[in-house]
Amino acid sequence: MFDEAGYLLVTDVLGLSTVERLRVALESAGESSQRGESVYARRNILVLPEVQAVAADPRVLALTGAATTLTRAIFFDKVPGANWHVGWHQDRAIAVTERIELPGWGPWSTKAGVLHVLPPAEILEKMVTVRLHLDPCDETNGPLRVLPGSHRQGILSSEQIAALREQTAEVICTGPVGSAVVMSPLLLHASSPAQSPSHRRILHLEFAPEKLLPEGLCFASACLLASLPPAPSLPLRPNFVGGKGGGVRGGTPPPRPSAPPLLPTKEETEGEGVGQSEERAEAGGSVRESTNELV
């Protein structure tokens, strides 16, 4: 079960035409993080209609349960000029509009001009992350590695993380282009440098239930998205069939809202078969932090 493992692998969530539109749109949008000429991350990409459309589509929201409000979107890539290692960590930061001092909240920080805070575990437990593969992701290009079940132990200290690494067998989250990893932000995860880096592009989307935050706090995305016109829908192709466990590894998916049937476009049909403190290091070095900076 998703609740037990803390993650889920799903094949064929995005159609190939949608993937290509996202690749093009994310090529130069948002605030970039780079080493030399190599861009390895982009933030503030919620203004892109392509990102809005994917995040709002019922067939993506079918993967997130009650967490239907988009709270953050980040683009990651691993290329020869920016190829890094990320140590075991939890994704603990959320982006908000203003600072309000509350017990159990903090520390606070600002990234790419956006205010962030580390909330209590009970907030993060209700959130869901969807990582969409815009390139085939195999064991050679720095895939996500997870420790199943580690999300059930709340916010972890360095000592607890080290102990869980000894006690728990890791799982490598690979998948074809258009597939997704659905995970709890509290799940321990890491990634290694790509052995043969070319591209390993990921669209990282974070979702939360509506009205999750205490009164006075608001996700930064809520204000931004409220000011933007509705995004057009894009073709997606959900598929839970094929492969061990019915195409879903990491446990049987929990009950999700039903999604409408979708017919593939001619373009997609013809293209089938394509495959706790924050420490920051420059891409190409080692990174370990609690805010999913570079995974």
Order of alpha helices (4+ residues) and beta strands (2+ residues): alpha-beta-alpha-beta-beta-alpha-alpha-beta-beta-beta-beta-beta-alpha-beta-beta-alpha-beta-beta-beta-beta-alpha-alpha-beta
